[in-house]
Amino acid sequence: NIAALDLDRTSTSRLYLHSLTNDQDLILAFTVGSYEEIDPLLVSGEIDAALV
């Protein structure tokens, strides 16, 4: 499971994220709005990685 922080917020970045998670090898569990939201998710084990 991963979290995504989309700083670009464009249709291109959304399409890129979709292409990365479309095959289910990476599961998008959270979309976060800041870097500060990532650490608690990593520490709690809810995500394995974050894509920024």
Residue pairs with C-beta under 8 A, 6 or more apart in sequence:
1 27
1 28
1 29
1 30
1 46
1 47
1 48
2 21
2 26
2 27
2 28
2 29
2 30
2 47
2 48
2 49
2 50
2 51
3 28
3 29
3 30
3 31
3 32
3 37
3 38
3 41
3 47
3 49
3 50
3 51
4 17
4 28
4 30
4 31
4 32
4 50
4 51
4 52
5 31
5 32
5 33
5 34
5 35
5 37
5 38
5 50
5 51
5 52
6 13
6 14
6 17
6 31
7 52
17 28
17 51
20 26
20 51
21 27
21 28
29 41
29 46
29 47
30 37
30 41
30 46
30 47
32 38
32 41
32 50
35 52
38 47
38 50
41 47
41 50
42 48
42 50
